[in-house]
Structure formats: structure tokens, C-alpha cells
Amino acid sequence: MPRQTSKPATTGANVLWFLAELAVYALFILAYYFAVLHFCRGWLKTLFDEHKALYAVTALGLMVGQAAVLEVVTAGLRWLTGRAKK
């Protein structure tokens, strides 16, 4: 009868790290959202009202910029905690 292999002991730790990263992402996204609203609200509203195509490009740029910054921050956090991908 073949032996059943159990899950590695690190599965629980991986889930906890994933949840921690998810919480960090959520905090950064909320902070970014409120920062953009606070600093760019008037400018974005004017852009939306007067130049829809430029607004669309700007919105996409903000989203891509946010993703890039979050990736760099997450990679830095993983490096600081010693959980960098090998």
C-alpha cells in the first residue's frame, strides 16, 4: 500500500504570509485611492469633463503606476522579511 504524503509544514505559514501581503496591498490601495482623490480631484474632474480621451489615458496611467509601485513595495517587503522568491 503506497504511503500518503502529507502537506508540507510550511503550508500554514504560506497562508499567513499570503493574508499578510493581502492586508498590506489593501492598505496601500486605500492610501493611494485617497491620496489621488485628495490631490488630483479637481484636475481629474476637469479632465473628465473636457477631454475624455486624455482622461482615459491618464486613468490607465494611474492604474499602471499604482501596480508598478505596489509590485516594487511588495518585492521590497519580501526581501526585508527574507521571503524573496528564489
Helices and strands as residue ranges (DSSP letters): H 11-50, H 52-80
